[in-house]
């Protein structure tokens, strides 16, 4: 089980990766 994996963090990570 990961630390505090928030859904918003995941979306932000995906968005940032998509912004590449």
N, C-alpha and C positions, 0 to 999 in steps of 0.2 A: 504493500500500500504506500503510495507516494505521500509526500508531505501534504501541503494544502493546495491541491490541484483545483483551482477555481475554473469554472466554465468560461468566465469572462477572460481569464488569462489565456485559455486555449484559443478562444476566438481572436484575441489580440495577437497572439503568436501566429496564427494562420493568416491573419490580415497583414501583419508585418512581412511575413514570408511571401505573401501574394503581391505585396507592394514592390518587391524586388524589381 
